Amino acid sequence: MISVSDLLIRDRLPANYYASDIYVRGDLEMGLLESRRGDRLLSLPEAFIQGIYSGLNKETGQASRLVLFNCGRWWGRNFFNRFRDEMSDYYRAPLVEMPMADFLQALKQCWMTYGLGKLSLDQTYHDRGFLVVETTNSPFARVAINPELPSCHLEAGVFAAIFSQLAERELHCVQTRCESLGAASNLFVVGLKKRLEQAESLVEKQLDHESILPRLLV
């Protein structure tokens, strides 16, 4: 944990690193977006995301879900590495030494500043081996094409990667509720892949989150 004496020596108190008006910096003449650390950022128009979903659906059909999930895992690993480096540099301490409340607040603000909506974590079932992630205003749910099942496959891959890195073991993620199906929010369950196999089949049967989670906890 970061000590008060260290903060006083540095003559500053760390504030909200991911505040959007500070974190995102643009150069209108060059047409560039950068983070406050100087890393290049990319803005994805909604039409571009729609094109990816439409193209994958046309070319790969149902396999597009796996493609998006794997893309999310790849991006999630890079996302976490950047997040870890930024937090470690800012607080001058390893990420694992951050108080949990500070870590969660930073992750929530980072998710929002990146334009991915709002995020919250439910650790109620942590001792049973599961973590529930809730998001709202997902840009990926908005562009879903004729959804019959939850459609935020890329985000599920991102969460699988992030929490695998944190837990230092391979974890999986299954979405059990989706805004594209009229829900007020998106829900994802993170846990070991073997224990989530049942969840995947229950989602395919179009059971809701409240029906799926109790079966996982048995």
N, C-alpha and C positions, 0 to 999 in steps of 0.2 A: 504494500500500500504506500502511496506517496505521502510523505510526512509534511506537516505544516512548516517545519523549519526549512525544508527544501524549497517550498513555495516562496517563503519570505526572502530567502537568499536570491532567488531568481528575480525577485521584485515584480512578479506578476502572478495573477491567478488564472489558470487555464479556464477559458470560457467555452462556448459552444463552437467547436471546431468546424462543424458542418453547417452552420448558419448559411442559408442559401445566398444572402446578399454579400457574404464574405468569401465563401468557398468557391463559387463559380465566378470566373473572371473572363471577360471577353475582349477581343480586339476587333472592332467593327471594320476597320480598314483591311485587315488581313483575313477576316472571316473565321477567326479561331476562338475556341473555347478552351480554357485551362482551369485546373484546380488551383487553390491557393499555394500549392507546393510546386506548381509549374507543369504538372502532368496534363497531357492532352485529353480533352473530353470530347465526346461525340454526341450530337443531338440527333435523335431518330424521329422523323415526322411520323404521325400516325398512319399516313398513306403508305409509308415504307414498311411499317410493321404489318399492315393489312396485306401488302404484296407478298411478304414472306409467308404469312399464314396461308394465303390463297395459293401461292406457288407450291408450297410443300403439300398442301391438301390435294392438289391436282396431280402432282408427280408421285407422291408416296402413299396417299390415302391414309389409312389408320396408322401406318408407320410414322406419320408426321409427329405423333405424340412422343414416340421414342427419340426421334431426331431432335425435337425441341428440348426434351429432358436432358439429353446428352450435351447439347449446346449450353444449356443452363448450368450443368455441372462444370463444364470447361470455364464458362464465364464466372461462375461462382468462386472457383479456386483463385482466379485472378483478382476478383473483387475482394476476397478475403485478404489476399496478400497485400493489396494496396491499403485496405482498411487497417490491417495490423501495423504496417510500416508507418502510416500517417499517425495513428494513435501512439505508437511507441516513440516516434520522434517528438510529438507534441508534448506528451507527458513525461518524456525522458525516462521511461520505465517500460519493461516488457508488458505486452498486452495481458499476459496471465496474472500480472500483479495489480491490474486495475480493479477497483471495487466493482462488483457486479452491477450496481445501480448506474454507475458512470458508463460502463460498457454498453448496457442496454439502451441508455439514453442516446449515446453516440450512434449506435446502430440504427435506432429508429429515425434519428435526424438525418443520417446519411441516406437511408432508404428514401425518405421524403425529398431530400435535396436532389437526388438522382432522378426524380420524376416518376418514381415507382409506386406512389401512393403512401398510405399510412400502414405501419406495421406494429404489432404487439405480440408478446409471447405469453403463453399460459403454461406455467411450470407445475400445475396441479398434479400431473401424472409423471413427474420426473422420476420419482422413486419406483415407478412401475415400468420405466424404460421408454417413456414417450414424451415428446414435447409437441405442443400444439401452437402453430403459428397462425395469426390472423392478419389479413391485409384488407384494405379497402381502396377503392379508386384505382384498381389495377389497369394500366394501359393495355395489357394483354387480354384481359377479360372483355374489354370494350370492343376489340376487333375480332372476337371469336366468330367463326363462320358456321351458322346453323348448328349450334352446340346441342348435343344430347347428353354429354358428359362434361364434367369439369374441364376447363380448357387452358388453365395456367400452367402448362407443362414446363415451360422454360423456368418459371419461378420455382416450381417444385425441384428442378435440378439445381438451381442456385442454393436453395435451402439445404438440400442434401449435401452439397459441397461445403457450405459455410460451417454447418454443425459437425460434419465429419472432421474438418480441420480443428475445430474447438475440442471435440471429444477425442481426437487422435485415434479414431477407429472409423471404419467405413459404415456410414449410415445411409438410409434411404428416406424418401419422402413421398407421401401420397396425398393428393388433394381430395378432400371430402365434401367441400361446399364451394360454389362458384357464383360470382356476380353475373356471369353470362347466362346463368340459369334462373335469374331473378332473385337470388339471395342478397341479403344486405351486405355481406362480406364474403371473403374467401377464407377457407380453413384448410390447413395442411397439417398432417401428422408426420412427425419425424421419429424414426427409430431404426432398429436393425431390420435389414431387408427381409430376412426370414419371417420375422414377426409381423411384417406388413403385407405379406403375400395375401392373406385373407382379406385385408382392406381393399386391395386392388380388385379382387373378384367381387366384393360387395359393392364397390363403386360401379363396376360394369353392370351390376344388377340394378343400379340407380337407387340404392338405399341412401338415406340421408346421414349426415354426420352423427346425429343423436342415436341412430341405430347402429352405426359402425363402431364407434369408439367403445361402448360397453363390451362388445364381442372381442375386442383386442385385449381388454383388461382381464379377461377370464383366465 
